[in-house]
C-alpha cells in the first residue's frame, strides 16, 4: 500500500508539474465502480489489480524508451515500471493461490466480476473531456470517443496492451467462453 500511495503522489506531482488537470472517469463508470469495487475479493481483487497494472505497464514500457515522449513522463514511466514489476509478480502468485479450492460457482462469480471490471476500466481510455481539452468541438467529443474505440489501430493497440494479461488470466482459468463477450467489449480480447 505504501508503494501505491507513493505512486499516486508521484503521478499527481507529475501532472501538476506538467500543468495537466486530472480527469475523472465518466460518471457511469464511477457509479458502477462504486457498486463493483466492494465485491472484489480474492481472485477477482488480484485480477482487477493486474487489469490496471499490466495494461498500463505495456504503455509505460513503450513511453519510457521513446525519445519523442516528454522527459518527465519518460522518467515517471521508468520509475513506475521498475516498482510495479514486483507488484505484478505478487498479484500473479496471489491470484493463483486465491482461486485454489474455490467452488465452481464462487470461481464463476470472480470470473464475471473480473470481466465487468475489464469492460468498465478500459472505457476510460477514451474520455470526452480530454478531447475537449485538446480543442475538439465539445458536441463532437462523445462521437470522437466512439470513433476512437471503433478505430482498428486503437483496437489493435488495446489488444496488444492486454495480451499478456489475457494470456495469464486465460491460463489461470479466469477467462472462459462465458466471459469472452465482456472481454471483447473491453477491447483487450479480439
Beta strands, then each sheet from edge to edge (+ up, - down):
end
